[in-house]
């Protein structure tokens, strides 16, 4: 019964909370010094080759966004003050969906679905020991 309830909660979030930063944000485009970006949408390319496109608050990733790291692994979803937190999707270097659901402290929680890397079909795959996405909070443009 508990698994069934979790499934329906995830299904509801999947249907009613689409993760499309490009079309949903009504914030203005960010301008000027990235450390001062506030209540705006912008793209920042870090010296580490990470790229973040999305909403900013107080010079920090906050709101809906997409973070792509050097290897090509990508997270699309919610950020809170530089930390991956909320609903989102995690993709591996090949663009395969690996997790869809809730994240807490930049890590997938049990409230989501893991996908096998070979098919993007739901699986009983175990959570990865370490995510490809760096888990430290990012501020001041990283």
N, C-alpha and C positions, 0 to 999 in steps of 0.2 A: 504494500500500500504506500509506503514512504517513497519508494522509487517511482511509483506511478505519479504521485503528487509532484515530485521533483521534475519529472518529464513534462507535466502540464505547465509548470511555472516557467521552465525553459522555453517551451513552445510559445507561450504568451509573450515573453520577452523577445523572442525571435520574430514574431509577427508584428508586434506593435512598437518595437524600438529599432527601426532601420538605422544602419550606421553609415550614412552618406554625408560626410563633412561638406563636400563641394556644394550640395544643393540645399542643405538645411541651415547653415549658419547665415544669420542676417547681420553679423558683425562687420564693421568696416575693415578694409585692408590695413595691415600693420605697416607703419612707416618709421624710419629713423633707427635709433640704437635698439638692438634686440633686447637688451637688458631693461628697457623701458616700455616694451610692448605691453599694452594693457587693453583688455576687452576688444580684441581685434583678431583677424585671421591672417596668418602669414606662413611663409616657408623659410626654414632655417637649415643651412647646410653646415654641419659641424666639421672642424678640422679632422675628426676621427672618421669622416665619410658617412656619418649618420645624417639622415634627412628627416626633418619633421615638418609636416604640413598640417595646419589646423588652428585651433583657437588658443589664444594666449591670455594670461592674466599675470600682472606684476612681473613680466619678463620670464615667465615660466609656462610650460605646456599645461594647459588647463581647459577642459571641455572636450569636444570631439576632435580627434586628430588621427594622423597616420604617421607612424615612425618606421623608417626603413633603415636597417643597419648595413654595414659594409658588405657582409656576406650575401645580402639580398633578402634575408628573413625580414618579415614585416608584421607589425601589429596595427590593426585598425579598430578604434574604439574610444573609450573614455579615459581621460587623464584628470588627475586631481593634484594640483600644485607640483607638477613634475614627476608624478608617480602614475604608473598604469594602474587604474583603479576603476572598477565598474564593469559594464558589459563590453565585450570586444571579441575580435577574431585574431588568431595567430596563424601566420603562414610560414612555411619553411623556405629555404633558399631557392627551391624550385617552383615556388608559388602554390604549393599544396596546402590546403587548409589542414591545420593540425589540432586546433582547439577553438571552440566557439562557446562562449559563456561568460561567467563572472571572473574577474581578476581582483586580487587583493594584494597590496604591496608588490605590484608588478609580477605576480605569479598567478597562474590559473588556480581556481578553487575547485572544489568538488561539484559546484553548481554549473556544470557545463558538459559538453560532449567532446571527447577526444576522437580524432580521426586517424586512420592509418595513413602513413605518408605515401603509400602507393596508389590510393584510390579516392581520397576525399569522401569516403563513405564512413558513417559512424562505426566505431569499433569498440572493442573492450580493451583497447590499447592502454597501457599504463602511462601515467603522466611522465614526461621526460624528467630526468634527474636535474637537468639544468636547462633553462630556456635559452634560446639563441638571442633573445632580447636582453640587453643589459638591464639590471634591476635597480641600479642606484637612482635616486631622485635627480632630476635635471633642472637646474635653475640658471638664470642668466644666459639663456641660449645654449645650454649644456654646460 
